[in-house]
Amino acid sequence: MATNTTTDWSDPVACPFCGAELTSPGAGFVDHIDDNADCEDGFEHWRANIAGDLAGEWTG
Ligand SMILES: [Zn+2]
C-alpha cells in the first residue's frame, strides 16, 4: 500500500493512489481504478470525503 495519504492531483496523468501512469487524465483513471481495487477503494474514500465536505448527493 502507498504511504502517501495526501491526495494531490497535481499530476493528472498519474494515479494519485499508486502513482501509475494513466493512458489519459479522465477516462484513463476510470479504467485504471476499474482494474485496481486498491485504487478504487482509495478513490471511493476520497470521493466520500469530498461529498461530506460539500454535503453533496453522491450515491453508490
Ligand atoms: Zn492506481
PDB file of the backbone (N, CA, C, O) and the ligand in Angstrom, with CONECT records:
HET     ZN  A 101       1
ATOM      1  N   MET A   1       0.840  -1.204   0.000  1.00  0.00           N
ATOM      2  CA  MET A   1       0.000   0.000   0.000  1.00  0.00           C
ATOM      3  C   MET A   1       0.868   1.245   0.000  1.00  0.00           C
ATOM      4  O   MET A   1       1.950   1.263   0.587  1.00  0.00           O
ATOM      5  N   ALA A   2       0.397   2.256  -0.647  1.00  0.00           N
ATOM      6  CA  ALA A   2       1.118   3.522  -0.666  1.00  0.00           C
ATOM      7  C   ALA A   2       1.030   4.203   0.699  1.00  0.00           C
ATOM      8  O   ALA A   2       0.016   4.124   1.393  1.00  0.00           O
ATOM      9  N   THR A   3       2.111   4.864   1.055  1.00  0.00           N
ATOM     10  CA  THR A   3       2.119   5.565   2.333  1.00  0.00           C
ATOM     11  C   THR A   3       1.727   7.028   2.150  1.00  0.00           C
ATOM     12  O   THR A   3       1.547   7.761   3.122  1.00  0.00           O
ATOM     13  N   ASN A   4       1.600   7.438   0.906  1.00  0.00           N
ATOM     14  CA  ASN A   4       1.237   8.820   0.616  1.00  0.00           C
ATOM     15  C   ASN A   4      -0.262   8.999   0.805  1.00  0.00           C
ATOM     16  O   ASN A   4      -1.056   8.515  -0.001  1.00  0.00           O
ATOM     17  N   THR A   5      -0.648   9.695   1.871  1.00  0.00           N
ATOM     18  CA  THR A   5      -2.071   9.868   2.160  1.00  0.00           C
ATOM     19  C   THR A   5      -2.587  11.228   1.726  1.00  0.00           C
ATOM     20  O   THR A   5      -3.776  11.520   1.848  1.00  0.00           O
ATOM     21  N   THR A   6      -1.693  12.051   1.224  1.00  0.00           N
ATOM     22  CA  THR A   6      -2.125  13.357   0.746  1.00  0.00           C
ATOM     23  C   THR A   6      -2.476  13.256  -0.729  1.00  0.00           C
ATOM     24  O   THR A   6      -1.603  13.276  -1.596  1.00  0.00           O
ATOM     25  N   THR A   7      -3.748  13.149  -0.991  1.00  0.00           N
ATOM     26  CA  THR A   7      -4.200  13.023  -2.364  1.00  0.00           C
ATOM     27  C   THR A   7      -4.012  14.341  -3.090  1.00  0.00           C
ATOM     28  O   THR A   7      -4.742  15.309  -2.875  1.00  0.00           O
ATOM     29  N   ASP A   8      -3.022  14.349  -3.943  1.00  0.00           N
ATOM     30  CA  ASP A   8      -2.655  15.565  -4.647  1.00  0.00           C
ATOM     31  C   ASP A   8      -2.793  15.331  -6.144  1.00  0.00           C
ATOM     32  O   ASP A   8      -2.092  14.501  -6.723  1.00  0.00           O
ATOM     33  N   TRP A   9      -3.699  16.067  -6.758  1.00  0.00           N
ATOM     34  CA  TRP A   9      -3.973  15.848  -8.166  1.00  0.00           C
ATOM     35  C   TRP A   9      -3.104  16.750  -9.035  1.00  0.00           C
ATOM     36  O   TRP A   9      -3.510  17.162 -10.122  1.00  0.00           O
ATOM     37  N   SER A  10      -1.912  17.049  -8.546  1.00  0.00           N
ATOM     38  CA  SER A  10      -1.047  17.942  -9.308  1.00  0.00           C
ATOM     39  C   SER A  10      -0.594  17.297 -10.610  1.00  0.00           C
ATOM     40  O   SER A  10      -0.242  17.993 -11.562  1.00  0.00           O
ATOM     41  N   ASP A  11      -0.604  15.985 -10.653  1.00  0.00           N
ATOM     42  CA  ASP A  11      -0.213  15.279 -11.861  1.00  0.00           C
ATOM     43  C   ASP A  11      -1.389  14.451 -12.366  1.00  0.00           C
ATOM     44  O   ASP A  11      -1.554  13.299 -11.966  1.00  0.00           O
ATOM     45  N   PRO A  12      -2.196  15.024 -13.232  1.00  0.00           N
ATOM     46  CA  PRO A  12      -3.448  14.385 -13.642  1.00  0.00           C
ATOM     47  C   PRO A  12      -3.266  13.168 -14.531  1.00  0.00           C
ATOM     48  O   PRO A  12      -4.234  12.458 -14.804  1.00  0.00           O
ATOM     49  N   VAL A  13      -2.055  12.912 -14.985  1.00  0.00           N
ATOM     50  CA  VAL A  13      -1.861  11.737 -15.816  1.00  0.00           C
ATOM     51  C   VAL A  13      -1.241  10.590 -15.027  1.00  0.00           C
ATOM     52  O   VAL A  13      -0.793   9.598 -15.602  1.00  0.00           O
ATOM     53  N   ALA A  14      -1.221  10.736 -13.701  1.00  0.00           N
ATOM     54  CA  ALA A  14      -0.746   9.653 -12.858  1.00  0.00           C
ATOM     55  C   ALA A  14      -1.761   9.391 -11.756  1.00  0.00           C
ATOM     56  O   ALA A  14      -2.355  10.318 -11.205  1.00  0.00           O
ATOM     57  N   CYS A  15      -1.949   8.115 -11.445  1.00  0.00           N
ATOM     58  CA  CYS A  15      -2.869   7.770 -10.373  1.00  0.00           C
ATOM     59  C   CYS A  15      -2.344   8.340  -9.055  1.00  0.00           C
ATOM     60  O   CYS A  15      -1.201   8.070  -8.686  1.00  0.00           O
ATOM     61  N   PRO A  16      -3.158   9.127  -8.335  1.00  0.00           N
ATOM     62  CA  PRO A  16      -2.712   9.730  -7.080  1.00  0.00           C
ATOM     63  C   PRO A  16      -2.582   8.700  -5.961  1.00  0.00           C
ATOM     64  O   PRO A  16      -2.030   9.007  -4.904  1.00  0.00           O
ATOM     65  N   PHE A  17      -3.073   7.504  -6.173  1.00  0.00           N
ATOM     66  CA  PHE A  17      -3.065   6.487  -5.126  1.00  0.00           C
ATOM     67  C   PHE A  17      -1.886   5.536  -5.248  1.00  0.00           C
ATOM     68  O   PHE A  17      -1.339   5.100  -4.235  1.00  0.00           O
ATOM     69  N   CYS A  18      -1.489   5.209  -6.463  1.00  0.00           N
ATOM     70  CA  CYS A  18      -0.363   4.288  -6.623  1.00  0.00           C
ATOM     71  C   CYS A  18       0.737   4.877  -7.505  1.00  0.00           C
ATOM     72  O   CYS A  18       1.833   4.325  -7.600  1.00  0.00           O
ATOM     73  N   GLY A  19       0.429   6.010  -8.151  1.00  0.00           N
ATOM     74  CA  GLY A  19       1.448   6.677  -8.955  1.00  0.00           C
ATOM     75  C   GLY A  19       1.591   6.118 -10.359  1.00  0.00           C
ATOM     76  O   GLY A  19       2.469   6.543 -11.110  1.00  0.00           O
ATOM     77  N   ALA A  20       0.748   5.178 -10.716  1.00  0.00           N
ATOM     78  CA  ALA A  20       0.836   4.582 -12.037  1.00  0.00           C
ATOM     79  C   ALA A  20       0.488   5.601 -13.119  1.00  0.00           C
ATOM     80  O   ALA A  20      -0.379   6.455 -12.935  1.00  0.00           O
ATOM     81  N   GLU A  21       1.163   5.496 -14.217  1.00  0.00           N
ATOM     82  CA  GLU A  21       0.873   6.393 -15.324  1.00  0.00           C
ATOM     83  C   GLU A  21      -0.448   6.006 -15.965  1.00  0.00           C
ATOM     84  O   GLU A  21      -0.723   4.828 -16.193  1.00  0.00           O
ATOM     85  N   LEU A  22      -1.270   7.027 -16.255  1.00  0.00           N
ATOM     86  CA  LEU A  22      -2.571   6.773 -16.851  1.00  0.00           C
ATOM     87  C   LEU A  22      -2.513   7.012 -18.353  1.00  0.00           C
ATOM     88  O   LEU A  22      -1.703   7.796 -18.846  1.00  0.00           O
ATOM     89  N   THR A  23      -3.384   6.324 -19.062  1.00  0.00           N
ATOM     90  CA  THR A  23      -3.405   6.479 -20.515  1.00  0.00           C
ATOM     91  C   THR A  23      -3.983   7.831 -20.896  1.00  0.00           C
ATOM     92  O   THR A  23      -3.648   8.386 -21.943  1.00  0.00           O
ATOM     93  N   SER A  24      -4.858   8.362 -20.037  1.00  0.00           N
ATOM     94  CA  SER A  24      -5.418   9.696 -20.267  1.00  0.00           C
ATOM     95  C   SER A  24      -5.898  10.238 -18.930  1.00  0.00           C
ATOM     96  O   SER A  24      -6.207   9.448 -18.038  1.00  0.00           O
ATOM     97  N   PRO A  25      -5.973  11.558 -18.756  1.00  0.00           N
ATOM     98  CA  PRO A  25      -6.281  12.162 -17.460  1.00  0.00           C
ATOM     99  C   PRO A  25      -7.653  11.779 -16.906  1.00  0.00           C
ATOM    100  O   PRO A  25      -7.780  11.576 -15.699  1.00  0.00           O
ATOM    101  N   GLY A  26      -8.658  11.676 -17.730  1.00  0.00           N
ATOM    102  CA  GLY A  26     -10.001  11.423 -17.210  1.00  0.00           C
ATOM    103  C   GLY A  26     -10.404   9.969 -17.322  1.00  0.00           C
ATOM    104  O   GLY A  26     -10.461   9.247 -16.326  1.00  0.00           O
ATOM    105  N   ALA A  27     -10.682   9.546 -18.543  1.00  0.00           N
ATOM    106  CA  ALA A  27     -11.139   8.183 -18.783  1.00  0.00           C
ATOM    107  C   ALA A  27     -10.082   7.168 -18.384  1.00  0.00           C
ATOM    108  O   ALA A  27     -10.407   6.063 -17.950  1.00  0.00           O
ATOM    109  N   GLY A  28      -8.822   7.541 -18.530  1.00  0.00           N
ATOM    110  CA  GLY A  28      -7.742   6.631 -18.175  1.00  0.00           C
ATOM    111  C   GLY A  28      -7.777   6.279 -16.701  1.00  0.00           C
ATOM    112  O   GLY A  28      -7.474   5.151 -16.313  1.00  0.00           O
ATOM    113  N   PHE A  29      -8.152   7.255 -15.880  1.00  0.00           N
ATOM    114  CA  PHE A  29      -8.224   6.992 -14.439  1.00  0.00           C
ATOM    115  C   PHE A  29      -9.376   6.059 -14.113  1.00  0.00           C
ATOM    116  O   PHE A  29      -9.246   5.174 -13.268  1.00  0.00           O
ATOM    117  N   VAL A  30     -10.492   6.256 -14.777  1.00  0.00           N
ATOM    118  CA  VAL A  30     -11.643   5.378 -14.561  1.00  0.00           C
ATOM    119  C   VAL A  30     -11.277   3.943 -14.921  1.00  0.00           C
ATOM    120  O   VAL A  30     -11.597   3.003 -14.194  1.00  0.00           O
ATOM    121  N   ASP A  31     -10.601   3.795 -16.056  1.00  0.00           N
ATOM    122  CA  ASP A  31     -10.167   2.457 -16.470  1.00  0.00           C
ATOM    123  C   ASP A  31      -9.192   1.880 -15.453  1.00  0.00           C
ATOM    124  O   ASP A  31      -9.223   0.689 -15.141  1.00  0.00           O
ATOM    125  N   HIS A  32      -8.335   2.743 -14.948  1.00  0.00           N
ATOM    126  CA  HIS A  32      -7.302   2.310 -14.007  1.00  0.00           C
ATOM    127  C   HIS A  32      -7.913   1.772 -12.713  1.00  0.00           C
ATOM    128  O   HIS A  32      -7.550   0.684 -12.268  1.00  0.00           O
ATOM    129  N   ILE A  33      -8.836   2.520 -12.104  1.00  0.00           N
ATOM    130  CA  ILE A  33      -9.431   2.054 -10.847  1.00  0.00           C
ATOM    131  C   ILE A  33     -10.323   0.850 -11.090  1.00  0.00           C
ATOM    132  O   ILE A  33     -10.591   0.064 -10.181  1.00  0.00           O
ATOM    133  N   ASP A  34     -10.785   0.714 -12.342  1.00  0.00           N
ATOM    134  CA  ASP A  34     -11.564  -0.466 -12.682  1.00  0.00           C
ATOM    135  C   ASP A  34     -10.713  -1.721 -12.557  1.00  0.00           C
ATOM    136  O   ASP A  34     -11.210  -2.793 -12.212  1.00  0.00           O
ATOM    137  N   ASP A  35      -9.432  -1.573 -12.840  1.00  0.00           N
ATOM    138  CA  ASP A  35      -8.507  -2.701 -12.821  1.00  0.00           C
ATOM    139  C   ASP A  35      -7.732  -2.813 -11.512  1.00  0.00           C
ATOM    140  O   ASP A  35      -7.044  -3.807 -11.276  1.00  0.00           O
ATOM    141  N   ASN A  36      -7.844  -1.797 -10.664  1.00  0.00           N
ATOM    142  CA  ASN A  36      -7.060  -1.779  -9.429  1.00  0.00           C
ATOM    143  C   ASN A  36      -7.973  -1.494  -8.230  1.00  0.00           C
ATOM    144  O   ASN A  36      -8.323  -0.347  -7.952  1.00  0.00           O
ATOM    145  N   ALA A  37      -8.338  -2.550  -7.545  1.00  0.00           N
ATOM    146  CA  ALA A  37      -9.304  -2.436  -6.453  1.00  0.00           C
ATOM    147  C   ALA A  37      -8.791  -1.515  -5.347  1.00  0.00           C
ATOM    148  O   ALA A  37      -9.566  -0.766  -4.752  1.00  0.00           O
ATOM    149  N   ASP A  38      -7.502  -1.568  -5.076  1.00  0.00           N
ATOM    150  CA  ASP A  38      -6.941  -0.721  -4.021  1.00  0.00           C
ATOM    151  C   ASP A  38      -7.127   0.757  -4.366  1.00  0.00           C
ATOM    152  O   ASP A  38      -7.486   1.567  -3.512  1.00  0.00           O
ATOM    153  N   CYS A  39      -6.880   1.083  -5.606  1.00  0.00           N
ATOM    154  CA  CYS A  39      -7.011   2.470  -6.042  1.00  0.00           C
ATOM    155  C   CYS A  39      -8.483   2.889  -6.055  1.00  0.00           C
ATOM    156  O   CYS A  39      -8.831   4.014  -5.699  1.00  0.00           O
ATOM    157  N   GLU A  40      -9.319   1.968  -6.468  1.00  0.00           N
ATOM    158  CA  GLU A  40     -10.749   2.265  -6.475  1.00  0.00           C
ATOM    159  C   GLU A  40     -11.229   2.522  -5.060  1.00  0.00           C
ATOM    160  O   GLU A  40     -12.028   3.429  -4.825  1.00  0.00           O
ATOM    161  N   ASP A  41     -10.749   1.735  -4.126  1.00  0.00           N
ATOM    162  CA  ASP A  41     -11.117   1.911  -2.725  1.00  0.00           C
ATOM    163  C   ASP A  41     -10.653   3.279  -2.231  1.00  0.00           C
ATOM    164  O   ASP A  41     -11.388   3.986  -1.541  1.00  0.00           O
ATOM    165  N   GLY A  42      -9.432   3.637  -2.592  1.00  0.00           N
ATOM    166  CA  GLY A  42      -8.904   4.940  -2.212  1.00  0.00           C
ATOM    167  C   GLY A  42      -9.727   6.065  -2.808  1.00  0.00           C
ATOM    168  O   GLY A  42      -9.998   7.071  -2.152  1.00  0.00           O
ATOM    169  N   PHE A  43     -10.119   5.887  -4.048  1.00  0.00           N
ATOM    170  CA  PHE A  43     -10.909   6.904  -4.728  1.00  0.00           C
ATOM    171  C   PHE A  43     -12.275   7.044  -4.067  1.00  0.00           C
ATOM    172  O   PHE A  43     -12.777   8.155  -3.899  1.00  0.00           O
ATOM    173  N   GLU A  44     -12.870   5.922  -3.694  1.00  0.00           N
ATOM    174  CA  GLU A  44     -14.183   5.959  -3.048  1.00  0.00           C
ATOM    175  C   GLU A  44     -14.112   6.732  -1.740  1.00  0.00           C
ATOM    176  O   GLU A  44     -15.006   7.514  -1.416  1.00  0.00           O
ATOM    177  N   HIS A  45     -13.028   6.502  -0.987  1.00  0.00           N
ATOM    178  CA  HIS A  45     -12.866   7.227   0.275  1.00  0.00           C
ATOM    179  C   HIS A  45     -12.652   8.717   0.021  1.00  0.00           C
ATOM    180  O   HIS A  45     -13.216   9.571   0.704  1.00  0.00           O
ATOM    181  N   TRP A  46     -11.826   9.001  -0.974  1.00  0.00           N
ATOM    182  CA  TRP A  46     -11.557  10.396  -1.328  1.00  0.00           C
ATOM    183  C   TRP A  46     -12.854  11.090  -1.723  1.00  0.00           C
ATOM    184  O   TRP A  46     -13.148  12.200  -1.279  1.00  0.00           O
ATOM    185  N   ARG A  47     -13.617  10.411  -2.564  1.00  0.00           N
ATOM    186  CA  ARG A  47     -14.864  10.987  -3.040  1.00  0.00           C
ATOM    187  C   ARG A  47     -15.849  11.177  -1.893  1.00  0.00           C
ATOM    188  O   ARG A  47     -16.577  12.169  -1.850  1.00  0.00           O
ATOM    189  N   ALA A  48     -15.869  10.222  -0.966  1.00  0.00           N
ATOM    190  CA  ALA A  48     -16.753  10.315   0.187  1.00  0.00           C
ATOM    191  C   ALA A  48     -16.389  11.524   1.037  1.00  0.00           C
ATOM    192  O   ALA A  48     -17.267  12.207   1.565  1.00  0.00           O
ATOM    193  N   ASN A  49     -15.102  11.785   1.166  1.00  0.00           N
ATOM    194  CA  ASN A  49     -14.665  12.949   1.927  1.00  0.00           C
ATOM    195  C   ASN A  49     -15.130  14.235   1.257  1.00  0.00           C
ATOM    196  O   ASN A  49     -15.614  15.150   1.925  1.00  0.00           O
ATOM    197  N   ILE A  50     -14.986  14.304  -0.049  1.00  0.00           N
ATOM    198  CA  ILE A  50     -15.427  15.480  -0.788  1.00  0.00           C
ATOM    199  C   ILE A  50     -16.933  15.656  -0.622  1.00  0.00           C
ATOM    200  O   ILE A  50     -17.419  16.758  -0.370  1.00  0.00           O
ATOM    201  N   ALA A  51     -17.655  14.565  -0.765  1.00  0.00           N
ATOM    202  CA  ALA A  51     -19.104  14.618  -0.643  1.00  0.00           C
ATOM    203  C   ALA A  51     -19.504  15.102   0.742  1.00  0.00           C
ATOM    204  O   ALA A  51     -20.451  15.875   0.888  1.00  0.00           O
ATOM    205  N   GLY A  52     -18.780  14.647   1.758  1.00  0.00           N
ATOM    206  CA  GLY A  52     -19.076  15.070   3.115  1.00  0.00           C
ATOM    207  C   GLY A  52     -18.822  16.555   3.298  1.00  0.00           C
ATOM    208  O   GLY A  52     -19.588  17.258   3.957  1.00  0.00           O
ATOM    209  N   ASP A  53     -17.734  17.017   2.703  1.00  0.00           N
ATOM    210  CA  ASP A  53     -17.412  18.440   2.807  1.00  0.00           C
ATOM    211  C   ASP A  53     -18.486  19.309   2.153  1.00  0.00           C
ATOM    212  O   ASP A  53     -18.850  20.367   2.665  1.00  0.00           O
ATOM    213  N   LEU A  54     -18.968  18.848   1.042  1.00  0.00           N
ATOM    214  CA  LEU A  54     -19.917  19.645   0.267  1.00  0.00           C
ATOM    215  C   LEU A  54     -21.368  19.294   0.574  1.00  0.00           C
ATOM    216  O   LEU A  54     -22.290  19.921   0.052  1.00  0.00           O
ATOM    217  N   ALA A  55     -21.566  18.279   1.431  1.00  0.00           N
ATOM    218  CA  ALA A  55     -22.925  17.791   1.682  1.00  0.00           C
ATOM    219  C   ALA A  55     -23.621  17.512   0.363  1.00  0.00           C
ATOM    220  O   ALA A  55     -24.779  17.873   0.152  1.00  0.00           O
ATOM    221  N   GLY A  56     -22.886  16.865  -0.507  1.00  0.00           N
ATOM    222  CA  GLY A  56     -23.388  16.625  -1.860  1.00  0.00           C
ATOM    223  C   GLY A  56     -24.317  15.429  -1.923  1.00  0.00           C
ATOM    224  O   GLY A  56     -24.786  14.914  -0.908  1.00  0.00           O
ATOM    225  N   GLU A  57     -24.561  15.013  -3.137  1.00  0.00           N
ATOM    226  CA  GLU A  57     -25.554  13.967  -3.337  1.00  0.00           C
ATOM    227  C   GLU A  57     -24.936  12.735  -3.986  1.00  0.00           C
ATOM    228  O   GLU A  57     -25.602  12.015  -4.730  1.00  0.00           O
ATOM    229  N   TRP A  58     -23.659  12.500  -3.698  1.00  0.00           N
ATOM    230  CA  TRP A  58     -23.005  11.314  -4.238  1.00  0.00           C
ATOM    231  C   TRP A  58     -23.703  10.074  -3.693  1.00  0.00           C
ATOM    232  O   TRP A  58     -23.983   9.992  -2.497  1.00  0.00           O
ATOM    233  N   THR A  59     -23.971   9.154  -4.526  1.00  0.00           N
ATOM    234  CA  THR A  59     -24.567   7.899  -4.082  1.00  0.00           C
ATOM    235  C   THR A  59     -23.761   6.731  -4.618  1.00  0.00           C
ATOM    236  O   THR A  59     -22.924   6.896  -5.505  1.00  0.00           O
ATOM    237  N   GLY A  60     -24.012   5.581  -4.088  1.00  0.00           N
ATOM    238  CA  GLY A  60     -23.312   4.397  -4.552  1.00  0.00           C
ATOM    239  C   GLY A  60     -22.316   4.030  -3.507  1.00  0.00           C
ATOM    240  O   GLY A  60     -21.588   3.049  -3.665  1.00  0.00           O
TER     241      GLY A  60
HETATM  242 ZN    ZN A 101      -3.575   3.469  -9.003  1.00  0.00          ZN2+
END
